[in-house]
């Protein structure tokens, strides 16, 4: 998904993804159809609502790190960002760069929370 254009509220890699759309599209690409939240604001999405959306989709909070986990990064008060953890990086939809990028794992180390899909 690296290189897919950024699109606010984007859900389809053919047209663009935001950070939520990236997580759901990445899991769909490996055969996991998840109920995606579609009623979230661009800013001010509270952690409780994010956690509820992840739990509804079948994720559970974890303290360790594994490839494929979802990382929640707190960019600022009330502004959160999601990404998918890889071996030494995190893949996420970068609004400033206008595309999905792969960043070094130091972004993952700043994660406020990590979530793993229950098998």
C-alpha positions as CSV (number, residue, x, y, z in Angstrom):
1,X,0.0,0.0,0.0
2,X,3.0,2.3,0.2
3,X,2.6,5.0,-2.4
4,X,-1.2,5.0,-2.4
5,X,-2.5,8.6,-2.4
6,X,-3.7,10.2,0.8
7,X,-7.4,11.0,0.8
8,X,-9.3,12.2,3.9
9,X,-11.9,9.5,4.8
10,X,-10.5,7.4,2.0
11,X,-11.4,3.7,2.1
12,X,-10.3,2.4,-1.3
13,X,-6.7,2.1,-2.3
14,X,-7.6,2.9,-6.0
15,X,-8.7,6.4,-4.9
16,X,-6.8,7.1,-1.7
17,X,-6.7,6.3,2.0
18,X,-6.5,8.0,5.3
19,X,-4.9,6.3,8.3
20,X,-8.2,4.5,9.3
21,X,-8.8,3.4,5.7
22,X,-5.2,2.2,5.4
23,X,-5.6,-0.1,8.4
24,X,-8.9,-1.6,7.1
25,X,-7.6,-1.9,3.5
26,X,-4.4,-3.6,4.7
27,X,-6.4,-6.2,6.6
28,X,-8.9,-6.6,3.7
29,X,-5.9,-7.3,1.4
30,X,-5.0,-10.3,3.6
31,X,-8.6,-11.6,3.7
32,X,-9.8,-10.0,6.9
33,X,-13.0,-8.1,6.2
34,X,-13.5,-5.7,9.2
35,X,-16.4,-3.3,10.0
36,X,-14.9,0.1,9.3
37,X,-15.8,3.2,11.3
38,X,-17.2,5.9,9.0
39,X,-18.4,8.5,11.4
40,X,-15.2,10.0,12.8
41,X,-14.0,13.6,12.5
42,X,-10.7,14.6,11.0
43,X,-9.6,16.0,14.3
44,X,-10.8,15.5,17.8
45,X,-11.5,11.7,17.5
46,X,-11.3,10.7,21.1
47,X,-9.3,7.6,22.2
48,X,-12.4,6.0,23.6
49,X,-14.1,6.0,20.3
50,X,-11.0,4.8,18.5
51,X,-10.6,1.9,21.0
52,X,-14.3,1.1,20.7
53,X,-14.0,0.9,16.9
54,X,-11.0,-1.3,17.1
55,X,-12.7,-3.6,19.6
56,X,-15.8,-3.8,17.5
57,X,-13.6,-4.9,14.6
58,X,-12.0,-7.7,16.7
59,X,-8.8,-6.1,18.0
60,X,-7.5,-6.3,21.5
61,X,-5.0,-4.0,23.2
62,X,-1.5,-5.5,23.6
63,X,1.7,-4.3,25.3
64,X,4.2,-6.1,23.1
65,X,4.9,-5.5,19.4
66,X,4.3,-7.8,16.5
67,X,4.2,-7.3,12.7
68,X,0.7,-6.5,11.6
69,X,-0.3,-4.8,14.9
70,X,-2.1,-1.4,14.7
71,X,-0.3,1.4,16.4
72,X,-2.1,4.5,17.8
73,X,0.1,7.6,17.8
74,X,-1.0,10.6,19.7
75,X,0.1,13.5,17.5
76,X,-1.4,16.2,19.8
77,X,-4.2,16.5,22.2
78,X,-7.3,15.2,20.4
79,X,-5.4,14.3,17.2
80,X,-4.6,10.6,16.8
81,X,-3.1,8.6,14.0
82,X,-3.1,4.9,13.1
83,X,-0.5,2.8,11.3
84,X,0.3,-0.8,10.7
85,X,3.5,-2.1,12.3
86,X,6.1,-3.9,10.2
87,X,9.4,-5.6,11.0
88,X,11.4,-2.4,11.5
89,X,8.9,0.3,10.4
90,X,5.3,1.5,10.4
91,X,3.2,2.0,7.3
92,X,0.8,4.9,7.6
93,X,-1.2,7.4,5.5
94,X,0.8,10.7,5.8
95,X,-1.5,13.7,5.2
96,X,1.5,16.1,4.7
97,X,3.2,14.0,2.1
98,X,-0.2,13.1,0.5
99,X,0.5,9.4,0.3
100,X,1.0,6.2,2.3
101,X,4.5,5.9,3.5
102,X,6.8,3.6,5.5
103,X,8.5,5.3,8.4
104,X,11.3,4.0,10.7
105,X,10.3,2.1,13.8
106,X,10.9,5.1,16.1
107,X,7.4,6.2,15.3
108,X,6.2,2.8,16.6
109,X,8.1,3.3,19.8
110,X,6.1,6.5,20.4
111,X,2.8,4.5,20.1
112,X,0.3,5.4,22.8
113,X,-1.3,2.0,22.2
114,X,-1.0,-1.1,20.2
115,X,-3.8,-3.4,19.0
116,X,-3.8,-6.9,17.6
117,X,-6.5,-8.7,15.7
118,X,-7.8,-11.6,17.6
119,X,-7.5,-14.9,15.6
